[in-house]
Amino acid sequence: MNRYITQQTPHGSLHGQLELPEEPRGLILVARAHHAAQDVAISSCFGEFGFATFTMELLTAQEMQYSDATQNVPRLTQRLIDILDMIRIDGDMEKLPLAIFTTGDVAPAAIRAAAQRDTQVMAVACHGGLIDRAGGQALDLLIAPLLMIFNADDLAGNAAWQRAASRLACTHEMQIIDIGEDPAKPAAGWFLPHLTL
């Protein structure tokens, strides 16, 4: 089953898509600043592992016109928390064990949201991103197992990981992938043992 979902914000609409297979083993919230071409491949990969996927954008069309919109960690965090709250009361999603997969600039917000919704978010995987921008408090409080996936040439992300890792008390790992390699595969492998009905 596929559903298109719209969430209203004071700044405009956010759009998402839920892909729900028969008897899913869990739900992956694929959180992005805006939809990207690779979303279909990522959802397909998670689907092959038996997961439902809820791909949701975190910025409105108007906000995407501003180059610094993806740097607003507090706003992205609040949007993620609002989406997590929506999942809690959605009949198709509320009972599924939940993980977050995100990329790039959304990674710090995913860390903050997972730290604040620690009984709901069972695992997190981020492809790139400067996670030290989540702040020390969120890094300290995060209990969901965290996988950071970096492209081989992502020196800035790797440096941010080195700064942040010493603050993490949760289970955490880092993997390097080749440029062009599908980040959803290691993420799905990370989620499998952590999402159980």
C-alpha positions as CSV (number, residue, x, y, z in Angstrom):
1,M,0.0,0.0,0.0
2,N,1.2,3.5,-0.9
3,R,-0.1,6.7,0.7
4,Y,0.8,10.3,0.0
5,I,0.9,12.4,3.2
6,T,0.9,16.2,3.6
7,Q,1.8,18.0,6.8
8,Q,1.0,21.7,7.2
9,T,3.5,24.1,8.9
10,P,3.3,27.8,9.4
11,H,5.6,28.2,6.5
12,G,3.8,25.9,4.0
13,S,3.3,22.3,3.3
14,L,5.6,19.3,3.7
15,H,5.0,16.2,1.5
16,G,5.8,12.6,2.1
17,Q,5.1,9.1,0.9
18,L,4.4,5.9,2.9
19,E,5.2,2.6,1.3
20,L,3.8,-0.2,3.4
21,P,4.4,-3.8,2.4
22,E,2.5,-6.8,3.7
23,E,3.6,-7.6,7.3
24,P,6.5,-5.1,7.6
25,R,9.2,-5.8,10.1
26,G,9.5,-2.1,11.0
27,L,9.2,1.4,9.7
28,I,12.1,3.5,8.3
29,L,11.5,7.3,8.4
30,V,13.6,8.6,5.5
31,A,14.0,12.3,6.4
32,R,15.4,14.7,3.9
33,A,15.4,18.4,3.4
34,H,13.6,17.8,0.1
35,H,12.9,14.9,-2.1
36,A,15.8,13.6,-4.2
37,A,16.0,11.2,-7.2
38,Q,17.7,8.5,-5.1
39,D,14.7,8.3,-2.7
40,V,13.0,5.7,-4.9
41,A,16.1,3.5,-4.8
42,I,16.5,3.9,-1.0
43,S,12.9,3.0,-0.4
44,S,13.2,0.0,-2.7
45,C,16.3,-1.2,-0.8
46,F,14.6,-1.0,2.5
47,G,11.5,-2.7,1.1
48,E,13.7,-5.7,0.0
49,F,14.6,-6.1,3.7
50,G,11.0,-6.1,4.7
51,F,10.7,-2.6,6.0
52,A,8.0,0.0,5.4
53,T,9.4,3.4,4.5
54,F,8.0,6.8,5.1
55,T,9.9,9.3,3.0
56,M,9.3,12.9,4.3
57,E,10.7,16.3,3.3
58,L,11.5,18.7,6.1
59,L,11.6,22.0,4.1
60,T,8.8,23.7,2.2
61,A,9.1,24.7,-1.4
62,Q,9.6,28.4,-0.4
63,E,12.3,27.5,2.2
64,M,14.3,25.6,-0.4
65,Q,14.9,28.9,-2.2
66,Y,17.2,29.9,0.6
67,S,20.7,28.3,0.5
68,D,21.1,28.3,4.3
69,A,17.7,26.7,5.0
70,T,19.3,23.3,5.6
71,Q,21.6,24.8,8.2
72,N,18.7,25.6,10.6
73,V,19.1,22.6,13.0
74,P,16.4,23.8,15.5
75,R,13.8,24.1,12.8
76,L,14.7,20.8,11.1
77,T,14.6,19.1,14.6
78,Q,11.1,20.5,15.4
79,R,9.9,19.3,12.0
80,L,11.2,15.8,12.7
81,I,9.6,15.8,16.1
82,D,6.3,16.9,14.6
83,I,6.5,14.0,12.1
84,L,7.4,11.5,14.8
85,D,4.3,12.7,16.8
86,M,2.2,12.2,13.7
87,I,3.5,8.7,13.3
88,R,2.5,7.9,16.9
89,I,-1.2,8.5,16.0
90,D,-1.3,7.1,12.5
91,G,-3.1,3.8,12.2
92,D,-0.8,2.4,9.6
93,M,2.5,3.3,11.3
94,E,2.0,3.7,15.1
95,K,2.6,0.1,16.1
96,L,5.7,-0.5,13.9
97,P,9.2,-0.3,15.5
98,L,10.8,2.9,14.1
99,A,14.2,3.9,12.8
100,I,15.4,7.1,11.1
101,F,17.6,7.2,8.0
102,T,18.8,10.6,6.8
103,T,21.5,12.3,4.8
104,G,23.8,15.3,4.9
105,D,22.5,18.4,6.6
106,V,19.5,16.7,8.3
107,A,21.9,14.4,10.3
108,P,22.3,16.8,13.3
109,A,18.5,17.2,13.5
110,A,18.0,13.5,13.4
111,I,20.3,13.1,16.4
112,R,18.5,15.7,18.4
113,A,15.0,14.3,17.5
114,A,16.1,10.7,18.4
115,A,17.5,11.9,21.7
116,Q,14.2,13.7,22.5
117,R,12.0,10.7,21.4
118,D,14.2,8.0,22.9
119,T,11.3,5.6,23.6
120,Q,10.1,5.8,20.0
121,V,13.2,5.8,17.8
122,M,15.0,2.5,18.0
123,A,17.9,3.2,15.7
124,V,19.5,5.9,13.5
125,A,21.6,5.8,10.4
126,C,23.0,8.9,8.7
127,H,24.7,9.1,5.3
128,G,27.2,12.0,5.8
129,G,26.5,15.1,7.8
130,L,28.3,17.1,10.5
131,I,26.7,15.4,13.5
132,D,28.7,17.4,16.0
133,R,26.3,20.2,15.1
134,A,23.7,18.3,17.0
135,G,25.3,19.7,20.2
136,G,26.8,18.0,23.2
137,Q,23.6,17.6,25.1
138,A,21.9,15.6,22.3
139,L,25.0,13.5,21.7
140,D,25.2,12.7,25.4
141,L,21.5,11.8,25.6
142,L,21.2,9.7,22.5
143,I,20.5,6.1,23.3
144,A,19.4,4.8,19.9
145,P,22.1,2.8,18.2
146,L,23.8,5.1,15.6
147,L,25.5,4.2,12.3
148,M,27.4,6.9,10.4
149,I,28.0,6.1,6.8
150,F,30.6,8.3,4.9
151,N,31.7,8.4,1.4
152,A,35.4,7.8,1.0
153,D,36.1,11.4,0.1
154,D,34.0,13.0,2.9
155,L,36.8,14.4,5.1
156,A,34.6,17.0,6.8
157,G,32.0,14.5,7.8
158,N,34.7,12.1,9.1
159,A,36.3,14.9,11.1
160,A,32.9,15.8,12.6
161,W,32.4,12.2,13.5
162,Q,35.7,12.1,15.4
163,R,34.7,15.2,17.4
164,A,31.3,13.7,18.2
165,A,32.1,10.1,18.9
166,S,33.7,10.7,22.2
167,R,30.4,12.2,23.5
168,L,28.3,9.2,22.5
169,A,27.3,6.7,25.1
170,C,25.0,4.7,22.7
171,T,26.1,1.9,20.5
172,H,27.7,3.5,17.5
173,E,29.7,2.6,14.5
174,M,31.1,4.3,11.4
175,Q,31.4,2.8,7.9
176,I,33.2,4.1,4.8
177,I,31.6,3.4,1.4
178,D,32.8,4.0,-2.1
179,I,31.4,7.0,-4.0
180,G,28.3,5.9,-5.7
181,E,27.7,2.9,-3.4
182,D,24.2,2.5,-2.1
183,P,24.1,3.8,1.6
184,A,20.7,2.1,2.2
185,K,22.3,-1.4,2.3
186,P,24.5,-0.9,5.3
187,A,21.7,1.1,6.9
188,A,19.2,-1.7,6.4
189,G,21.7,-4.2,7.9
190,W,22.1,-1.9,10.9
191,F,18.4,-1.7,11.4
192,L,17.6,-5.4,11.2
193,P,18.7,-6.4,14.7
194,H,17.3,-3.2,16.3
195,L,13.8,-3.3,14.9
196,T,11.8,-6.2,16.1
197,L,8.1,-6.4,16.6
